[in-house]
Structure formats: C-alpha cells, structure tokens
C-alpha cells in the first residue's frame, strides 16, 4: 500500500512548513490526478491513521482531485493563527 508512504510524506512536508512559520497546521491540500495511481480513500485513511493520537490530531487533508491528470503535488498548508 504505497498510499501510506505518500501520506507519511505529506505529513512530513506539512510539519516542515509549519515549523518554518512556528505555527500549527490546520489543513493540508494535495493535488491528485486521476492517473497518479493513488486511491483517494486509501490515502485519506492512511493520513488519518498517521495523525490520530499525535500532536497533529485534527489536521485536515483536502484532496483536489483532477481528471485526466497525473499530478501528485502539495498544493498548500493552512496554518492556525
């Protein structure tokens, strides 16, 4: 299940971005293309499993799904005030 590795990478990138701004992340958005070979529900499940019971609990994953595309990019990280 490569979605767990992808979810872990998303979480790591989110942590780094939040640390740069000394803030807590509230939401992370990824662009995910139809042809990227990633199951969105599996990715969401893996991400939620990784953040559950951690200091990142409550972090929301938003998926910007794109048809006929191969994207898999971090779109943005929304930080708490």
C-alpha positions as CSV (number, residue, x, y, z in Angstrom):
1,X,0.0,0.0,0.0
2,X,2.0,2.9,-1.3
3,X,-0.6,5.3,0.0
4,X,0.9,5.0,3.5
5,X,4.2,6.2,2.2
6,X,2.6,9.1,0.4
7,X,0.5,10.1,3.5
8,X,3.7,10.0,5.5
9,X,5.5,12.3,3.0
10,X,2.6,14.7,3.1
11,X,2.6,14.8,6.8
12,X,6.4,15.4,6.9
13,X,6.2,18.2,4.4
14,X,3.3,19.7,6.4
15,X,5.4,19.6,9.6
16,X,8.4,21.2,8.0
17,X,6.3,24.0,6.6
18,X,4.6,24.6,9.9
19,X,7.9,24.6,11.7
20,X,9.2,27.3,9.3
21,X,6.4,29.5,10.4
22,X,6.3,28.4,14.0
23,X,2.6,27.6,13.7
24,X,0.4,24.6,13.9
25,X,-1.0,23.3,10.7
26,X,-4.8,23.1,10.4
27,X,-5.3,21.8,6.8
28,X,-3.2,20.5,4.0
29,X,-4.2,20.2,0.4
30,X,-2.8,18.0,-2.2
31,X,-3.4,17.9,-6.0
32,X,-4.1,14.4,-7.0
33,X,-4.5,13.4,-10.6
34,X,-6.6,10.5,-11.9
35,X,-3.5,8.9,-13.5
36,X,-1.3,9.2,-10.4
37,X,-2.2,5.7,-9.4
38,X,-3.3,6.7,-5.9
39,X,-6.6,5.6,-4.3
40,X,-8.0,8.7,-2.7
41,X,-10.0,6.9,0.0
42,X,-6.9,4.8,0.9
43,X,-4.8,7.9,1.1
44,X,-7.3,9.6,3.3
45,X,-7.5,6.5,5.6
46,X,-3.7,6.3,5.9
47,X,-3.3,10.0,6.6
48,X,-6.0,9.9,9.4
49,X,-4.3,6.8,10.9
50,X,-0.9,8.6,11.0
51,X,-2.2,11.8,12.7
52,X,-4.6,10.0,15.2
53,X,-3.3,10.4,18.7
54,X,-0.4,12.7,17.8
55,X,0.2,16.4,18.1
56,X,-1.2,16.6,14.6
57,X,-4.6,15.1,15.5
58,X,-7.3,17.1,13.8
59,X,-5.2,18.1,10.8
60,X,-7.5,18.0,7.8
61,X,-6.5,16.5,4.5
62,X,-8.1,18.1,1.4
63,X,-7.7,16.4,-1.9
64,X,-8.0,18.5,-5.1
65,X,-8.8,15.6,-7.5
66,X,-8.1,16.3,-11.2
67,X,-9.4,14.2,-14.0
68,X,-7.1,13.3,-16.9
69,X,-4.0,14.4,-15.0
70,X,-1.0,12.7,-13.3
71,X,-0.5,15.3,-10.6
72,X,0.6,14.5,-7.1
73,X,1.7,17.8,-5.5
74,X,1.4,19.6,-2.2
75,X,-0.9,22.5,-3.0
76,X,-0.9,24.4,0.3
77,X,-0.7,24.2,4.0
78,X,-3.1,26.3,6.0
79,X,-1.8,27.3,9.4
80,X,-3.7,28.2,12.6
81,X,-3.4,31.7,13.9
